[in-house]
Amino acid sequence: MSRRSTLLFVVLCILWGVPYLFIRIAVTDVPPATLVFLRTGIGALILFPLALARGEVRPALRHLGPILAYTLAEMAVPWYALSSAEMRLSSSLSGLLIAAVPAIGTVISLALGFERPDRRRTAGILIGIVGVAALVGFNLRAGDTGAFLEMILVTAGYAVGPLIVARSLAEVPSLGVISVSLAVCALGYAPLGIAEMPRTLPPSEVLLAVGVLGLFCTATAFLVAFALIQSIGPVRMTVVTYVNPAVAVVLGVLALHESVSPGMVGGFVAILAGSYLTTRPLKSEERALGEAPSTL
């Protein structure tokens, strides 16, 4: 990669690795619905005018059905579920579980007939399942079952979202899709988010966490992602998924003094190995993947 591409890659790894820390901080005083409303609202206020100026909103609105499906899968459901889960789970464990997204995406693609099954992908899925089982078995406490089920929703949503883009929104300008999605999500959460808004001003660290989530982890991150896709393509950008959880763990340990157990390390390594095996393209697919349209 060029120096510019490397810089964009590092920045994106950080921007999509830190949300778990700031979500954990924010939900101490801000309810999940309010947090999703504020995060998407800030992102929409920044990106929607930019997309409007570029003429990318109108083409996106012509595909409102798929955009609504994408919004539910990528933002509305997972961002609420993640915020709710982190009220009980550590940011480190939440980030590590997200590493299963590529493997889950492959499972869904295989089930829908979008990809062909083979021994390598089957082995990768099994290894990934073992990794998740290790993470959960060694780190899930009594009363955390609901939070783990919420994390399943998060990983499933993050896996389905890109499939919707690839199948139904590949020809639609990416910035238009994201800006409309953020606006729709913010409007949808507005009634509940405003109703549950804290009656007193939260502590400064909570306000900072909310601001970082909206300005940097949402608006800025998507702009960096667009630039990185244009620079190295959508396939090579998926490597970001393998780095984000490590960033989440490091920040959780340093900032929140969260502990990392051997089970977490072993489970994370297994999930990474499984994700790599399931998402690595077959030789016959490499050329087609290299020419795939840019998606998120």
N, C-alpha and C positions, 0 to 999 in steps of 0.2 A: 504494500500500500504506500501511497505517497505520504509526505509529512502531513498534509492537510487531512487526508483520509484517516490517518492514525490519530490525529488530534480529535477529529469528530468522533471516532470510535471510542476513545478514552472518555470524552465528555459524555457521550450517550450512556456508556456503562455506569458512570457515576450518577447521572440524572435519573436513570431507571433502576439504580440500586439503592438510592437513599429514601424513596417513598416509605419503605417499611419502617424506618426509624421515625420519620416525621408523623406518619399515621399513628404510631404507638404513642407519641407525645401528644398529638392533637386530641385523640379520643379520651384522654383523661378528663377533659372539660367540654368537648364538643361531641354531640351525638352523631352517629354514623350518617344519618340522612342530611344533617346540616353540613357535615364535612364534605359529602359528595356534592351538595348544592354549591358550596363556596368554591370547591376545587374546579368544578366544571364551569361555574359562572365566571371565575377569573380567567380560565383558559379561553372561554368563548369571547369575553370582552377584548382579549388580545388578538386572537386568531380570526374571528369572524370579520372584522373590518378589513384585515389584510386579504382574506379570501375574496371579500366583496370587491376590493380595489383591483384584484387580479382577474375578476370576472369568473371565479370558480364556484360561486354559490349557486347561480342559476342552473348550471349543468348538474350539480349535486341534487338540487330539489326535484329534478326530473326522475330521480331514482330514490324517492323518499321511502318506499317500502323496504328495500334492502338496507338503506341507511338506518331505519328504525330497528331492524333486526340486528344490525351491527352494533348499534348503540346499546341495546339490551345485553348483548353477549360480551362486549368489550368494556363497557363503562357502567351502565346502570346497575346491573346485577353484581359483577365482581367487585366494583369499588365499594359498594355498600357492604357486601359480605366480608371483604378483606378488613374494612374498618371495624366491623362488628367482631370478627375473629380476633383481631389484635387487642381487643379489650381483655382477652384471656390468654392469648398466645404471645410469646416473645416475638420481637421483630425478626430475630435471627431465624427462628424456626419457620416463621411465615415465609421469609425470603427463600429458604432452602426448599420448601415445598413447591414454590413456584417453578423451580428448576425442572419439574416434571411436565411442564406445559408442552415442550416439543414432542415428547413421547406420547402424550395424550392426544395431541393433534394428529399424529400418525395413526393412532388407533382409530380415531374418528374417520380419517381419510380412508383407511382400509375398510372400515365398516360400510362406508358409503360408496365404495368402489372407485374412489378417486386414485388410489394407489394399489399396486400389486403386492400381495404378501410374499415373503421369502424367509429363509431361515435366519438371515442376519437380523431382519426387523423383528421377527418373532422372538429371537434371543434378546434383543434390545428391550422389547416390551416387558419380558419376564424379569430381566435385570432391574429395570426401572421400578417394577412392582415391588421387588425385594427391597430396593432402596427406600421407597415410600414406607413400606412396612417397618423397616429399621428405624426411620425417623419417627414414625408414630409410636411404635412399640416401646422405644427407649425414652421417649420424651413426653408422651401424652399423659397428663395427670387426670385423676378423677374429676369429672365435671367439664372436661375439655372436649368431649365428644361432639357437642354442638358446634364448637369452633372448628374442629377438623372437618365436619360436614360442610361448613361454610367455605373452607379452603378448597374442598372438592369443587364447589360451584365456581370459585375463582379460577382455578386451573382449567376447568371445562370451558368457561367463558372466554378466557384468553386463548384457548386452542381453537374455539369455533369462530371467533371474530375474524382472524386472517383468512379463514376458509370462505367466509361470506364475501370479504373484499375480493379474493381471488376469483370467485365464481360469478359474482354479480356486480362488482364495482371496479373491476380492473381498469376499465376505460374511463372512469370518472376521475377528475383531478383530485389528488389525495388531500390537499389542503381544504378543498371544498367539502369533502366527506367528513374530515375531522372537525372542522369548524361548525358544520351543521349538526353533527353528532353531539358535540359539547353543548351547543345551544339548546338542542332538544332535551338533553339530559338535565341541564340546569333548570329549564322550564318545568320539566316533569317532577323534579324534586323540590321545586320552589315552595309549594304549599306546606309540605311536611317539614322541609328544612327550615323555613322561616318560623313555623309554629314551635319547633323544638329548639330554636336558637337560645343559648344561655341568656338568662335575665340580667346577669352581671358580666362585666367585661372579663374574659379569661386572662390568665397570667400572660406575661409577655412572651414566654417560650412557646406557648400554645398558639398565640397570634402569629409568631414567626413561623411555626410549623405549617400552619394553614397557608400563609403567604408563599412559602417555599414550594408547597405541593401544587398550588395553582400556577404560580409564575414560572417556576423552573422545571418541576417534575411533569408538568402537563404542557403548557404553551411552548416553552423553550425546548423541551425534550422532543416534541413533535417536529419543530422546525429543524432541529439537528438531525432527526431521523430522516426527514425528506432529503436533506443535503447529503447524508451518508449513503442513502439508496442511490441517488444520482451518481455518487462517486464510485462506489464499489459494487452496486447491484443488490437486489433483495436477498439473494442466497447467502452471500458472504456476511451480510449484516446479521443473520440469525446467530452468529457466534456471540453476539451481545448477550443472548439468553444464558450462555454458560458462565458469564462473568458477573452478572447482576447479583446472584445469590451470595457470592463471595463478598461483594461490597456490602450487602445487607448485614452479613455476619460480622465483618470487621467493625462497622459502625455501631452495631448493637452492643458489641463487647466493649468498645472504647467509650461510647457516649452513655450507654445505659447500664454498663457493667453486667451484661447478660453472660451466662456461662455457656460454653460449647462442650458438649459431651462427646466421647468417642463414638457413640451411636449416631450422633448428628453428622460427624465427619464421614463415617463409613456409609451412612445412608446417602449423603450428598454425593460422594464419589460414585456410588452405584447408580444413582439417578442420572448423573452426568454421562456415565458410560452407556446407560440405556438410551438416553436421549441422542447421543452421538450415533449409536448404531441404528436407531430408528429413522433419524432424519438425514443421514448421509445418503446422497442419491446413488442409485445404481448407475453403472457405466452407461447404460442405454438411456438414462434420464438426464445425465449431466448436461448434455447439449441443450435439451429442452428447458431445463431449469435455468441455465445461463442466459436464455433468451426470454425468460418469464417477465411479464409486466411488473412494474414497481408496485408493491403493496406494503401495507404496514404490518 
